[in-house]
Amino acid sequence: MVGVSTGLARYGIEAPTVVRAPVTDPQDRTICPECGHPVGGTRGTQRIARPTVLDEDLTDADELLTHGYHCKGHPSWVVLPSHPDSVPDGWLSVEIELSDGRAREIPVAEPEVSASA
């Protein structure tokens, strides 16, 4: 299990990852929209457990790898995917439902999309 355990792991249960769009503070630092904690040093490949995928080809995905940030200030993972236009080659856009109910395209590693299609 990736991240901090919520206590359910001992029963084999993993909570879905909280997925939110990143926001910036007045100093233009990327922060967590849940708690306001700066997340700048966490940019990289992040894992999303049990995503709500809206693209038909990937609706049965148990997890996705995305490019973005995560906030360390929570007992379970909060992932903040980058915008698909701001990532290196090898990433494709996949539409998911964020934890706040909004739909948003996120970058997903190209091999994951190709293997599921």
N, CA, C and O of each residue as an XYZ file, in Angstrom:
468
protein
N       0.843     -1.180      0.000
C       0.000      0.000      0.000
C       0.883      1.236      0.000
O       1.857      1.311      0.748
N       0.547      2.187     -0.825
C       1.298      3.427     -0.940
C       0.715      4.444      0.016
O      -0.501      4.486      0.205
N       1.545      5.256      0.617
C       1.061      6.346      1.458
C       0.885      5.925      2.901
O       1.415      4.901      3.331
N       0.156      6.704      3.627
C      -0.067      6.478      5.040
C      -1.298      5.609      5.212
O      -2.320      5.843      4.567
N      -1.211      4.623      6.061
C      -2.336      3.713      6.288
C      -3.446      4.409      7.051
O      -3.186      5.200      7.958
N      -4.684      4.112      6.681
C      -5.826      4.665      7.392
C      -6.311      3.718      8.476
O      -7.299      4.017      9.147
N      -5.640      2.575      8.671
C      -6.070      1.582      9.636
C      -6.886      0.479      8.997
O      -6.995     -0.615      9.551
N      -7.461      0.753      7.836
C      -8.252     -0.253      7.130
C      -7.370     -1.272      6.416
O      -7.837     -2.354      6.058
N      -6.098     -0.934      6.208
C      -5.191     -1.813      5.470
C      -5.059     -3.173      6.154
O      -4.882     -4.189      5.481
N      -5.141     -3.200      7.465
C      -5.005     -4.487      8.161
C      -6.154     -5.426      7.834
O      -6.066     -6.625      8.099
N      -7.241     -4.894      7.256
C      -8.373     -5.709      6.823
C      -8.405     -5.888      5.315
O      -9.366     -6.426      4.765
N      -7.335     -5.429      4.642
C      -7.258     -5.564      3.192
C      -8.101     -4.559      2.433
O      -8.413     -4.771      1.261
N      -8.477     -3.459      3.090
C      -9.315     -2.438      2.470
C      -8.471     -1.188      2.228
O      -7.784     -0.706      3.129
N      -8.532     -0.681      1.022
C      -7.824      0.556      0.700
C      -8.832      1.610      0.281
O      -9.616      1.400     -0.645
N      -8.809      2.727      0.957
C      -9.716      3.823      0.626
C      -9.327      4.422     -0.712
O      -8.147      4.427     -1.064
N     -10.304      4.931     -1.473
C      -9.944      5.616     -2.719
C      -9.077      6.836     -2.413
O      -9.210      7.464     -1.363
N      -8.195      7.153     -3.343
C      -7.354      8.335     -3.214
C      -8.220      9.582     -3.396
O      -9.076      9.619     -4.280
N      -8.004     10.584     -2.575
C      -8.651     11.873     -2.767
C      -7.912     12.565     -3.909
O      -6.697     12.752     -3.842
N      -8.642     12.944     -4.956
C      -8.031     13.567     -6.131
C      -8.642     14.948     -6.305
O      -9.852     15.084     -6.485
N      -7.800     15.966     -6.249
C      -8.252     17.347     -6.373
C      -7.367     18.088     -7.364
O      -6.222     17.697     -7.589
N      -7.885     19.141     -7.948
C      -7.088     19.998     -8.817
C      -6.178     20.860     -7.942
O      -6.632     21.393     -6.929
N      -4.901     21.006     -8.313
C      -4.008     21.847     -7.512
C      -4.400     23.316     -7.609
O      -4.990     23.752     -8.597
N      -4.066     24.059     -6.579
C      -4.304     25.508     -6.556
C      -3.005     26.197     -6.151
O      -2.074     25.549     -5.672
N      -2.948     27.504     -6.344
C      -1.770     28.267     -5.949
C      -2.150     29.327     -4.926
O      -3.282     29.810     -4.894
N      -1.183     29.676     -4.094
C      -1.401     30.711     -3.093
C      -0.957     32.066     -3.663
O      -0.495     32.116     -4.803
N      -1.083     33.159     -2.908
C      -0.698     34.477     -3.423
C       0.776     34.590     -3.828
O       1.129     35.472     -4.611
N       1.644     33.706     -3.304
C       3.060     33.708     -3.689
C       3.316     32.801     -4.889
O       4.470     32.552     -5.239
N       2.253     32.305     -5.523
C       2.300     31.438     -6.699
C       2.912     30.065     -6.403
O       3.473     29.430     -7.296
N       2.806     29.610     -5.155
C       3.246     28.263     -4.781
C       2.062     27.317     -4.929
O       0.926     27.689     -4.635
N       2.324     26.090     -5.386
C       1.267     25.089     -5.475
C       0.959     24.589     -4.070
O       1.854     24.195     -3.322
N      -0.347     24.616     -3.723
C      -0.773     24.195     -2.387
C      -1.916     23.190     -2.497
O      -2.566     23.076     -3.536
N      -2.143     22.473     -1.416
C      -3.239     21.517     -1.337
C      -4.552     22.277     -1.129
O      -4.641     23.099     -0.217
N      -5.578     22.018     -1.958
C      -6.849     22.692     -1.773
C      -7.618     22.192     -0.550
O      -8.583     22.827     -0.124
N      -7.201     21.071      0.011
C      -7.865     20.533      1.201
C      -7.416     21.241      2.475
O      -8.225     21.522      3.359
N      -6.094     21.532      2.561
C      -5.568     22.071      3.824
C      -4.693     23.309      3.667
O      -4.358     23.951      4.663
N      -4.312     23.662      2.434
C      -3.477     24.834      2.205
C      -1.987     24.592      2.376
O      -1.199     25.533      2.294
N      -1.586     23.348      2.613
C      -0.173     23.006      2.811
C       0.575     23.083      1.482
O       0.071     22.583      0.476
N       1.777     23.703      1.444
C       2.563     23.712      0.201
C       2.964     22.289     -0.196
O       3.338     21.485      0.658
N       2.885     21.983     -1.497
C       3.184     20.634     -1.987
C       4.293     20.631     -3.032
O       4.514     19.617     -3.694
N       4.991     21.752     -3.188
C       5.967     21.918     -4.262
C       7.039     20.861     -4.361
O       7.464     20.560     -5.476
N       7.502     20.282     -3.287
C       8.576     19.296     -3.344
C       8.117     17.887     -3.649
O       8.925     16.960     -3.597
N       6.852     17.695     -3.964
C       6.323     16.342     -4.160
C       5.987     16.040     -5.613
O       5.402     14.993     -5.891
N       6.334     16.918     -6.548
C       5.960     16.719     -7.948
C       6.656     15.489     -8.524
O       7.862     15.304     -8.361
N       5.873     14.657     -9.197
C       6.396     13.439     -9.809
C       5.252     12.501    -10.145
O       4.112     12.938    -10.305
N       5.549     11.229    -10.252
C       4.538     10.228    -10.552
C       3.780      9.883     -9.275
O       4.377      9.554     -8.250
N       2.458      9.965     -9.354
C       1.596      9.688     -8.199
C       0.629      8.555     -8.550
O       0.258      8.384     -9.711
N       0.237      7.805     -7.565
C      -0.694      6.688     -7.736
C      -2.078      7.094     -7.258
O      -2.225      7.665     -6.178
N      -3.098      6.799     -8.066
C      -4.487      7.046     -7.684
C      -5.161      5.685     -7.518
O      -5.323      4.944     -8.488
N      -5.549      5.364     -6.296
C      -6.237      4.102     -6.016
C      -7.737      4.269     -6.242
O      -8.335      5.246     -5.791
N      -8.337      3.316     -6.939
C      -9.780      3.243     -7.181
C     -10.344      4.534     -7.779
O     -11.267      5.118     -7.212
N      -9.805      4.986     -8.912
C     -10.300      6.225     -9.531
C     -11.670      6.029    -10.178
O     -12.032      4.918    -10.566
N     -12.418      7.111    -10.287
C     -13.668      7.102    -11.054
C     -13.315      7.627    -12.437
O     -13.277      8.836    -12.665
N     -13.057      6.702    -13.359
C     -12.626      7.046    -14.713
C     -13.853      7.229    -15.595
O     -14.757      6.394    -15.585
N     -13.886      8.311    -16.352
C     -15.024      8.614    -17.219
C     -14.784      8.182    -18.657
O     -15.737      8.093    -19.432
N     -13.520      7.908    -19.043
C     -13.224      7.399    -20.381
C     -13.653      5.941    -20.465
O     -13.288      5.132    -19.611
N     -14.432      5.603    -21.500
C     -15.001      4.259    -21.636
C     -13.960      3.150    -21.637
O     -14.216      2.072    -21.101
N     -12.793      3.387    -22.228
C     -11.788      2.339    -22.352
C     -11.127      1.964    -21.029
O     -10.518      0.899    -20.928
N     -11.234      2.811    -20.023
C     -10.521      2.569    -18.767
C     -11.427      2.494    -17.544
O     -10.932      2.596    -16.421
N     -12.722      2.322    -17.715
C     -13.638      2.403    -16.577
C     -13.396      1.337    -15.517
O     -13.833      1.501    -14.378
N     -12.711      0.245    -15.862
C     -12.470     -0.810    -14.878
C     -11.094     -0.712    -14.222
O     -10.659     -1.667    -13.579
N     -10.399      0.419    -14.367
C      -9.060      0.583    -13.801
C      -9.124      0.621    -12.273
O      -9.885      1.400    -11.699
N      -8.323     -0.224    -11.617
C      -8.233     -0.225    -10.159
C      -7.302      0.862     -9.638
O      -7.424      1.309     -8.498
N      -6.365      1.281    -10.495
C      -5.461      2.362    -10.135
C      -4.921      2.987    -11.413
O      -4.912      2.368    -12.477
N      -4.475      4.224    -11.281
C      -3.839      4.937    -12.379
C      -2.578      5.602    -11.851
O      -2.511      5.999    -10.688
N      -1.585      5.717    -12.714
C      -0.412      6.526    -12.403
C      -0.582      7.850    -13.105
O      -0.842      7.894    -14.307
N      -0.437      8.932    -12.361
C      -0.561     10.266    -12.919
C       0.679     11.078    -12.567
O       1.478     10.686    -11.717
N       0.821     12.201    -13.228
C       1.929     13.116    -12.942
C       1.345     14.296    -12.191
O       0.364     14.892    -12.636
N       1.932     14.634    -11.067
C       1.431     15.761    -10.289
C       2.059     15.799     -8.905
O       3.223     15.440     -8.725
N       1.277     16.234     -7.939
C       1.731     16.431     -6.563
C       0.929     15.540     -5.619
O      -0.113     15.005     -5.996
N       1.418     15.387     -4.397
C       0.603     14.814     -3.330
C       0.855     15.607     -2.053
O       1.934     16.164     -1.853
N      -0.152     15.648     -1.202
C      -0.036     16.375      0.056
C       0.240     15.383      1.179
O      -0.461     14.382      1.326
N       1.261     15.672      1.961
C       1.660     14.799      3.060
C       0.934     15.131      4.364
O       1.194     14.508      5.394
N       0.028     16.106      4.326
C      -0.621     16.558      5.546
C      -1.917     15.845      5.883
O      -2.733     16.390      6.626
N      -2.137     14.641      5.361
C      -3.399     13.928      5.576
C      -3.130     12.472      5.937
O      -2.088     11.932      5.565
N      -4.052     11.824      6.657
C      -3.848     10.417      7.012
C      -3.968      9.473      5.807
O      -3.449      8.358      5.854
N      -4.630      9.891      4.750
C      -4.682      9.115      3.514
C      -4.215     10.026      2.381
O      -4.073     11.234      2.573
N      -3.975      9.451      1.196
C      -3.356     10.221      0.121
C      -4.294     11.218     -0.520
O      -5.441     10.900     -0.834
N      -3.794     12.436     -0.713
C      -4.459     13.470     -1.496
C      -3.532     13.762     -2.668
O      -2.417     14.250     -2.481
N      -4.004     13.458     -3.892
C      -3.202     13.611     -5.101
C      -3.749     14.778     -5.910
O      -4.962     14.936     -6.052
N      -2.837     15.594     -6.441
C      -3.176     16.786     -7.216
C      -2.538     16.648     -8.591
O      -1.402     17.080     -8.783
N      -3.249     16.049     -9.563
C      -2.653     15.831    -10.888
C      -2.332     17.139    -11.607
O      -3.059     18.126    -11.489
N      -1.231     17.124    -12.352
C      -0.876     18.259    -13.200
C      -1.870     18.368    -14.345
O      -2.629     17.436    -14.610
N      -1.860     19.504    -15.019
C      -2.668     19.631    -16.239
C      -1.987     18.811    -17.320
O      -0.759     18.831    -17.408
N      -2.744     18.083    -18.155
C      -2.120     17.239    -19.180
C      -1.188     17.980    -20.137
O      -0.285     17.367    -20.708
N      -1.386     19.272    -20.321
C      -0.526     20.041    -21.231
C       0.838     20.365    -20.631
O       1.723     20.825    -21.352
N       1.034     20.139    -19.334
C       2.274     20.567    -18.686
C       3.166     19.404    -18.261
O       3.973     19.549    -17.342
N       3.030     18.251    -18.921
C       3.842     17.093    -18.537
C       4.734     16.649    -19.690
O       4.492     17.010    -20.841
N       5.760     15.872    -19.383
C       6.674     15.412    -20.435
C       6.001     14.431    -21.394
O       4.876     13.990    -21.161
N       6.704     14.099    -22.470
C       6.213     13.099    -23.415
C       5.986     11.773    -22.689
O       6.608     11.500    -21.662
N       5.092     10.962    -23.232
C       4.813      9.661    -22.646
C       3.581      9.649    -21.754
O       3.295      8.641    -21.108
N       2.845     10.764    -21.712
C       1.645     10.867    -20.899
C       0.471     11.206    -21.813
O       0.611     12.009    -22.736
N      -0.675     10.599    -21.558
C      -1.893     10.863    -22.315
C      -2.957     11.417    -21.384
O      -2.861     11.254    -20.168
N      -3.984     12.079    -21.947
C      -5.080     12.627    -21.147
C      -6.164     11.579    -20.940
O      -6.571     10.890    -21.876
N      -6.621     11.472    -19.711
C      -7.733     10.594    -19.356
C      -8.672     11.416    -18.482
O      -8.226     12.114    -17.571
N      -9.959     11.334    -18.757
C     -10.927     12.088    -17.964
C     -11.384     11.256    -16.770
O     -11.811     10.111    -16.915
N     -11.282     11.865    -15.576
C     -11.755     11.215    -14.358
C     -12.676     12.177    -13.609
O     -12.755     13.364    -13.923
N     -13.355     11.637    -12.628
C     -14.145     12.473    -11.724
C     -13.293     12.761    -10.501
O     -12.819     11.843     -9.832
N     -13.104     14.042    -10.214
C     -12.357     14.437     -9.025
C     -13.200     14.187     -7.780
O     -14.401     13.942     -7.885
N     -12.592     14.246     -6.625
C     -13.296     13.994     -5.374
C     -14.399     15.000     -5.088
O     -15.317     14.710     -4.321
N     -14.321     16.188     -5.701
C     -15.372     17.191     -5.504
C     -16.500     17.045     -6.528
O     -17.406     17.876     -6.574
N     -16.447     15.975     -7.362
C     -17.522     15.699     -8.321
C     -17.322     16.309     -9.693
O     -18.097     16.023    -10.605
N     -16.298     17.147     -9.869
C     -16.037     17.748    -11.178
C     -15.266     16.779    -12.057
O     -14.456     15.992    -11.568
N     -15.527     16.841    -13.373
C     -14.769     16.049    -14.337
C     -13.555     16.851    -14.776
O     -13.638     18.065    -14.966
N     -12.419     16.162    -14.937
C     -11.176     16.836    -15.353
C     -10.274     15.836    -16.039
O     -10.193     14.675    -15.639
N      -9.596     16.299    -17.081
C      -8.585     15.464    -17.715
C      -7.318     15.516    -16.888
O      -6.911     16.574    -16.408
N      -6.698     14.345    -16.727
C      -5.439     14.247    -16.003
C      -4.439     13.500    -16.872
O      -4.841     12.735    -17.750
N      -3.144     13.703    -16.648
C      -2.155     12.932    -17.391
C      -2.026     11.530    -16.804
O      -1.952     11.358    -15.587
N      -2.000     10.529    -17.689
C      -1.812      9.141    -17.274
C      -0.689      8.561    -18.129
O      -0.598      8.842    -19.324
N       0.157      7.757    -17.512
C       1.280      7.162    -18.222
C       0.782      6.398    -19.446
O      -0.122      5.569    -19.343
N       1.379      6.682    -20.609
C       0.946      6.094    -21.882
C       0.901      4.564    -21.848
O      -0.040      3.995    -22.400
N       1.867      3.862    -21.230
C       1.779      2.405    -21.208
C       0.532      1.883    -20.498
O       0.006      0.837    -20.879
N       0.048      2.587    -19.476
C      -1.172      2.168    -18.778
C      -2.381      2.260    -19.671
O      -3.229      1.368    -19.670
N      -2.471      3.344    -20.441
C      -3.603      3.555    -21.329
C      -3.559      2.516    -22.450
O      -4.587      1.936    -22.800
N      -2.375      2.282    -23.010
C      -2.234      1.334    -24.109
C      -2.566     -0.090    -23.664
O      -3.160     -0.851    -24.427
N      -2.186     -0.460    -22.428
C      -2.445     -1.802    -21.934
C      -3.911     -2.031    -21.655
O      -4.381     -3.166    -21.745
N      -4.652     -0.983    -21.316
C      -6.069     -1.120    -20.984
C      -6.978     -1.001    -22.183
O      -8.121     -1.457    -22.135
N      -6.499     -0.397    -23.265
C      -7.351     -0.161    -24.434
C      -7.573     -1.419    -25.237
O      -8.268     -1.388    -26.252
